[in-house]
């Protein structure tokens, strides 16, 4: 069956069969989509990347990704050097644009106007002014035990979203949390904008009768990257552990899960959308070259 016929099935309502066909296609990758909420729209063809790149040695440890709208380009960081890179879609180039700070454990990147924000795992933010070439270090209430890993900008709220791999601020909760850092107030909001309960994820795996390997991957969920869809405003939360993508709506309901192909994305840590709402996911190479995959929206 041709890909356009599968897409037509998705649009006309034969969702289950179409998704099974997407999962089983021999021409794509082995990503598997599991739908949760009713009336969900699976927006991307996860089994058939529109393009894929192996990145050069500078981005073997790629850990953060964003789309710079004004420059119409993808920017990235690795988790060791205080450098910001531009990624060329048509090549394996990772051209260094700026040196914003000394070496450290950097995990997320987001451009907001003339500023580029970089997130360190200890919760600190670094605001690099592109026009002046200067960096300001910003303290948040997050610490090393929170293990901040994901960063993106939400234009609707003028806030940065920070996804934590480690403990939430309220350590009594067995949950993974996403926090808002208000750029207007220059302050972290201590009530999470998204919380995902690990026990609920395990229960979900049982309810959906997932395979044992999928249950194991779900249990390992720990955010490593985050992006917000420009139109639906769904939260797209990556987990390097288990190579998983969890899509959450504004009501904090999990819409669907994507068990990413581990051979294609062995350690996914970067995620962003471009101006046409195409989805990009980047993975560390784990001893090989870093990877970048592009997924088009289903029309």
C-alpha positions in Angstrom: 0.0 0.0 0.0 1.3 3.4 -0.9 2.0 6.1 1.7 -0.6 8.5 0.4 -3.2 5.8 0.7 -2.2 5.3 4.4 -2.5 9.1 5.0 -6.0 9.1 3.3 -7.1 6.4 5.8 -5.9 8.5 8.7 -8.0 11.4 7.4 -11.1 9.4 6.7 -11.2 7.6 10.0 -9.7 4.2 9.5 -7.1 5.1 12.2 -6.3 1.8 13.8 -5.5 -0.1 10.5 -3.6 2.9 9.2 -1.4 3.1 12.3 -0.7 -0.6 12.1 0.4 -0.1 8.5 2.6 2.8 9.5 4.2 0.7 12.2 4.8 -2.3 9.9 6.1 -0.5 6.8 9.4 -1.9 5.5 10.5 1.4 4.0 10.4 3.4 7.1 11.8 3.1 10.7 10.4 0.9 13.5 8.7 3.7 15.5 5.4 2.5 17.1 2.5 4.9 17.9 0.1 4.1 20.8 -3.0 6.3 20.9 -4.4 7.1 24.3 -7.1 9.8 24.3 -10.2 9.6 22.1 -10.5 11.9 19.1 -6.7 12.3 19.0 -5.1 13.4 15.9 -1.8 11.7 15.2 0.0 14.6 13.6 3.2 13.2 12.2 4.3 10.2 10.2 6.8 8.8 12.7 7.5 5.7 10.7 8.6 7.6 7.7 11.1 10.5 8.3 11.1 13.0 5.6 14.9 13.3 5.9 17.7 12.2 8.2 21.2 13.3 8.8 24.4 12.1 10.5 26.0 15.1 12.1 29.7 15.9 12.3 31.9 15.3 15.3 31.1 18.6 16.9 27.6 17.4 17.5 28.2 13.7 18.4 26.9 14.6 21.9 24.0 16.8 20.7 21.8 17.6 23.6 19.6 20.5 22.7 17.8 21.7 19.6 15.7 24.8 18.6 14.5 26.4 15.4 15.6 30.1 15.1 12.7 31.6 13.2 14.4 34.9 12.3 17.4 33.1 10.8 15.3 30.3 9.3 17.8 27.7 10.7 18.2 25.1 13.4 20.5 25.8 16.3 22.0 23.2 18.7 24.3 22.6 21.6 26.3 19.6 22.8 26.5 18.6 26.4 30.1 19.4 26.9 31.2 22.6 25.2 29.9 26.2 25.7 29.3 26.6 22.0 26.1 27.2 20.0 26.0 25.6 16.6 24.0 26.1 13.4 22.8 22.8 11.8 22.6 22.8 8.0 19.6 20.6 6.9 21.3 19.6 3.6 24.7 18.6 5.0 26.2 17.1 8.1 27.5 20.5 9.1 27.5 21.7 12.7 29.0 25.1 12.2 29.9 27.0 15.4 28.1 30.3 15.7 28.9 31.6 19.2 30.9 30.7 22.3 28.6 31.7 25.1 30.4 30.2 28.2 33.1 27.7 29.3 32.6 24.0 29.1 29.8 22.4 31.1 26.9 20.0 31.2 24.5 21.9 28.9 21.1 20.2 28.0 18.7 22.6 26.3 18.6 25.7 24.0 15.9 28.2 23.0 16.1 31.4 21.0 13.9 34.4 22.0 14.5 37.4 19.9 18.1 38.6 20.2 18.7 36.3 23.1 19.6 32.6 23.1 19.0 30.7 26.4 21.0 27.6 27.3 20.0 25.3 30.1 22.5 23.6 32.4 21.6 20.4 34.2 21.9 22.1 37.6 19.0 24.4 36.7 21.0 27.5 35.7 20.1 29.4 32.6 22.6 31.3 30.4 21.2 34.2 28.4 23.5 35.0 25.4 22.9 38.3 23.7 23.7 37.8 20.0 24.1 41.5 19.2 26.5 42.2 22.1 28.2 38.9 22.4 27.7 38.8 26.2 26.3 36.1 28.5 24.3 36.5 31.7 24.1 33.7 34.2 20.6 33.2 35.7 19.8 31.3 38.9 16.5 29.4 39.2 15.2 27.5 42.1 16.1 24.2 40.3 19.2 22.3 41.5 21.3 19.4 40.4 18.9 16.9 42.0 16.2 18.1 39.6 18.4 17.4 36.6 17.0 19.9 34.2 17.3 18.5 30.7 14.7 20.0 28.3 14.2 23.7 27.3 11.9 25.4 24.9 10.1 28.8 24.5 6.4 29.1 24.7 5.4 32.3 22.8 1.8 32.1 24.0 2.9 32.7 27.7 6.3 34.3 27.0 7.8 31.7 29.3 10.6 29.2 28.9 9.5 25.6 29.6 12.0 23.5 31.6 11.6 19.7 31.8 13.3 17.9 34.6 14.7 14.4 34.3 15.3 14.2 38.1 13.2 15.0 41.1 10.4 17.6 41.1 10.6 20.6 43.4 8.1 18.8 45.7 10.2 15.7 46.3 7.2 13.8 47.9 5.7 13.4 44.4 6.8 10.5 42.3 6.4 12.5 39.2 8.3 14.1 36.3 7.7 17.8 36.1 7.8 20.6 33.5 8.1 24.2 34.9 7.6 27.6 33.5 10.3 30.3 33.8 8.6 33.7 33.3 10.7 36.0 31.1 8.5 39.0 32.2 9.1 38.3 35.9 12.4 36.6 35.5 11.2 33.9 37.9 10.5 30.2 38.0 6.9 29.3 38.7 7.1 26.5 41.3 3.8 24.9 40.4 4.5 22.6 37.4 2.7 23.3 34.1 2.9 19.5 33.3 3.3 16.6 35.7 3.5 13.0 34.6 3.1 10.4 37.3 5.4 7.4 36.8 2.9 5.1 38.6 0.2 6.2 36.2 2.5 5.4 33.2 3.0 1.9 34.6 -0.8 1.5 35.0 -1.3 2.8 31.5 1.0 0.1 30.2 -1.0 -2.6 31.9 -4.3 -1.1 30.7 -3.2 -0.9 27.1 -1.7 -4.4 27.3 1.6 -3.3 25.9 4.4 -5.7 25.2 6.8 -6.3 28.0 9.6 -4.4 26.3 7.3 -1.4 25.8 6.3 -1.5 29.5 10.0 -1.5 30.4 10.6 1.5 28.2 7.6 3.3 29.6 8.8 2.7 33.2 12.1 4.4 32.3 10.5 7.6 31.2 12.7 10.6 32.2 12.4 13.9 30.2 15.4 14.7 28.1 13.8 17.3 25.7 10.6 19.3 25.2 8.9 21.3 22.5 5.5 22.9 22.3 3.5 22.6 19.1 2.9 26.1 17.6 -0.7 25.4 16.7 -2.2 22.7 19.0 0.1 23.8 21.9 0.5 20.1 22.8 3.7 19.4 24.8 6.1 17.0 23.0 8.3 15.5 25.7 11.2 13.3 24.8 12.8 10.6 27.0 16.3 9.4 26.1 15.8 6.6 28.5 13.6 4.1 26.6 13.7 6.3 23.4 10.2 7.5 24.0 8.1 10.5 22.9 5.1 11.4 25.1 2.5 13.9 23.7 0.5 15.8 26.3 -2.4 18.2 25.7 -3.1 21.4 27.6 -5.4 19.5 30.0 -2.4 17.4 31.0 -3.8 14.3 29.4 -1.5 12.0 27.5 -2.7 12.0 23.9 -0.4 9.3 22.5 3.0 7.6 23.0 5.6 7.1 20.3 8.1 4.3 20.9 10.9 5.6 18.8 13.2 3.4 16.7 16.2 2.9 19.0 18.4 2.0 16.0 17.6 5.4 14.4 17.4 7.5 17.6 19.4 5.7 20.3 19.5 8.6 22.8 17.0 11.3 21.7 17.6 14.6 23.6 16.7 17.4 21.2 13.3 18.3 19.7 11.9 21.4 17.9 9.4 22.5 15.2 10.2 24.7 12.3 8.1 27.5 10.7 6.1 24.9 8.7 5.4 22.8 11.8 7.7 20.1 10.7 9.1 18.1 13.7 12.8 17.5 14.2 14.3 15.0 16.7 18.0 14.8 17.4 19.9 12.0 19.1 23.3 11.6 20.6 25.4 9.1 18.6 26.4 6.8 21.6 29.8 6.2 20.1 28.8 7.0 16.6 27.7 10.2 14.8 24.8 12.2 16.2 21.5 11.9 14.3 18.9 14.4 13.2 15.5 13.2 11.8 12.8 15.3 10.3 9.1 14.3 10.3 6.4 16.0 8.2 2.9 16.6 9.4 0.2 14.3 8.1 -2.1 16.3 5.8 
